[in-house]
């Protein structure tokens, strides 16, 4: 349960309640706000939050490239060449 009067708009999450109450302390100005989610959904949400925080930390430290073109040059230089052996069903092919 949450108080309708306590809802604040945030830029990243939208409308978020600031006061959450148990059913014992709820009053007429409250609304149900929770719904059952699977453990996978919980982990996916926490992973998303963690990745956003990591991105902000890396960005503040200057480790995130500013232009998206830098990602392409990095990914191309890290890709194996065509002459590198590839493993296919337990056999090495040139």
N, C-alpha and C positions, 0 to 999 in steps of 0.2 A: 504494500500500500504506500502511496505517496501523496503529499499535499499538493493540490492543484496550484495553490498560490506560490509554491516554492519553485516552480519550473522556470529555468533560465535557458536562454538561447546561447549555444556555443557554436563557434565557427566549424569545429571539426566533428562534433557529434550531434548537432541539432538541438532540440529541446531536451533538457536533462533536469530531473527533479533534484533539489538540494536537500529535501527532508524525506526520509524513508522511514515508515513506521511498521511495526508488527500489527497483526490483526487485533490484538488485545488493546492497543493504544490508538487505533484508527478512529476517525470521527466522520461526520457527514461530508466534510470537504475533501475527503480522500478518494482515490481511485486505485483500482488494481493496476499494478504496473509490471508484474513479473509473469513470465510464461516458461513452461518447461522446455529445455533444450537438451540435446544430446551432449555427451561428453566430448564428442568430436567437434561440435559447434563451439563448445567452451574453449577447447584447445586452439581451434582455428582463430577465434577472437583474440586469445592471449598471444598467439604467434603474430597476428597482425599488429597488435599494440607494441610488442617487442621489436618488430621490424621497423615500425615507424620511429620508435625511440632510438634505435641503432642508427637509422638514417639521419636523424637530427644530430646525434653526437658526431657521426662521421662528417656531416656537412659543416658543423661548427669547427671541427679540427682541420678543415680544408682538404679532406681526403676524398671527397666526392667531386668528380670533374664537373665543371660548369656547363660545358657544351655536350649535347648528346652524341656528337660525332666522335668524341674521345672514346666512348664505349665501343663503337664499331671498330676503331683501329686497334683497341686492346683485344677484342674478341678475335679479330682476324689474325693477329700475331700469335695468339695462343692456340689456334687450331692446328692440328697435325697436318703435315703435308701429305700429298697423295702417295708419295713413295713410302710412307711409314707403314709398317705391317699392321694389319687389322685382324682381330680375332673373330672368327666366324665358326661357330659350332665346334669348338675344341681344335681348330686347325689354324695355323698361321698362314696368311696369304700375303704376298708382296704387293 
